[in-house]
Amino acid sequence: MKPRSSSPSSDATTGAASFKLSPPPGVPKEVQASFLLWLSAVAAGVLETIIRIIDALLVGWASGSGGEADLIGAISNVVIRVIVYTLVVYIVTRMRLGKRWARLTLAVLLGVIGTLSLVIDPISWLAGGNSLREVFTEANLLFFLIAPIRTIHLAAVIVALVLMFLPAANTYFRVARSARRRTLA
């Protein structure tokens, strides 16, 4: 039997073990914190999705439409989001194991494109000539439920992104890559 290594790419940190919240051996606190923040961002996205689906279904049923179209739309929305969130969780676990492709994927897809998707609506609304004062005078219950969740989501993404590129994290990803190269050679 092979002894377990504490290198970022060891067999001890693959499979189901990579999904545990406690860090595998050798993972710097910056990378572990980034991992937990990415999971927090996913959790915020899941919570926002649940609230938006409940809202859409209630509005559809309250309008007297029966809600069938709303239900079909909600189901397709949930299926797409489950796939996306599952992929993100997988990529986040690979990032914590020192996979550079995962760190870059998170940085580009979620750090840039994901952040834009979170802020584009408010920016467009403000660019349309609306004022910040109007945000609160025209806000409904959905806004007051979603705004804090989206704020937490955005903060988690930004901090997770920064943590992935701090010096200790950079060293970790460099060492993990070198260890994999030595193993392949």
Number of C-alpha atoms within 10 A of each C-alpha: 3 5 8 10 13 14 20 24 22 17 15 17 23 15 10 8 14 19 17 11 12 11 20 21 14 13 21 16 13 21 26 23 18 26 26 20 23 26 22 18 25 20 15 21 19 16 16 20 17 14 14 16 19 14 14 17 19 13 14 17 15 11 10 8 11 12 17 12 12 18 17 11 15 19 13 12 13 16 12 12 15 13 10 13 18 13 12 20 16 14 20 24 26 21 23 31 28 25 21 18 13 19 19 15 15 23 20 14 13 19 19 14 12 15 17 14 10 14 13 11 11 13 12 11 13 14 10 9 8 13 11 11 8 10 14 11 8 8 10 10 8 12 13 11 14 16 12 13 18 18 15 16 23 21 16 20 26 20 15 26 24 14 21 25 17 13 11 16 22 17 14 25 25 14 16 20 17 13 16 16 10 9 9 7 6
